[in-house]
Amino acid sequence: MTHLLPLETKLMTDQQTQVYDGIDFGPRGQVRGALAARQRQPDFAYKAQKLGQYCQYKSPLPACLSELSTLTTARSGINKTADHF
């Protein structure tokens, strides 16, 4: 499987740069993993980043429950994806 190479910042569109800067200078502090891949679709990347940021950093749940819900959701997604292979 081929991995997507990170976009070079000098080749990004204005929208991609805005999303990149929002992630890089936000609480995550870096653009990596799925967020880097989503840069190719800046509208989606922006919305996904905002949802993830809310769930991880601004949720009204206590930190331990927030983490548990994130892990449970991730495991559920992994199991469904694995069933298709």
For each residue, the residues with C-beta under 8 A, 3 or more apart:
1:
2:
3:
4: 36 37 40
5:
6: 31 36 39
7: 11 12 16 20 36 39 40
8: 11 12
9: 12 17 20
10:
11: 7 8
12: 7 8 9 16 17 20 39
13: 16 17 42
14: 17 18
15: 18 19 42 43
16: 7 12 13 19 20 39 40 42 45
17: 9 12 13 14 20 21
18: 14 15 21 22 42 46
19: 15 16 22 23 39 42 45 46 49
20: 7 9 12 16 17 23 24 31 39
21: 17 18 24 25
22: 18 19 25 26 46 49
23: 19 20 26 28 30 31 35 49
24: 20 21 28 29 30 31
25: 21 22
26: 22 23 29 49 53
27: 53 56 57
28: 23 24 31 35 53
29: 24 26
30: 23 24
31: 6 20 23 24 28 35 36 39
32: 35 36
33: 36 37
34: 37 38 48
35: 23 28 31 32 38 39 45 48 49 52
36: 4 6 7 31 32 33 39
37: 4 33 34 40
38: 34 35 41 44 45 48 49
39: 6 7 12 16 19 20 31 35 36 42 45
40: 4 7 16 37 45
41: 38 44 45
42: 13 15 16 18 19 39 45 46
43: 15 46 47
44: 38 41 47 48
45: 16 19 35 38 39 40 41 42 48 49
46: 18 19 22 42 43 49 50
47: 43 44 50 51
48: 34 35 38 44 45 51 52
49: 19 22 23 26 35 38 45 46 52 53
50: 46 47 53 54
51: 47 48 54 55
52: 35 48 49 55 56
53: 26 27 28 49 50 56 57 58
54: 50 51 57 58 59
55: 51 52 58 59 66 69 70
56: 27 52 53 59 66 70
57: 27 53 54
58: 53 54 55
59: 54 55 56 66
60:
61: 65 66 69
62: 65 66
63: 66 67
64: 67 68
65: 61 62 68 69
66: 55 56 59 61 62 63 69 70
67: 63 64 70 71
68: 64 65 71 72
69: 55 61 65 66 72 73
70: 55 56 66 67 73 74
71: 67 68 74 75
72: 68 69 75 76
73: 69 70 76 77
74: 70 71 77 78
75: 71 72 78 79
76: 72 73 79 80
77: 73 74 80 81
78: 74 75 81 82
79: 75 76 82 83
80: 76 77 83 84
81: 77 78 84 85
82: 78 79 85
83: 79 80
84: 80 81
85: 81 82
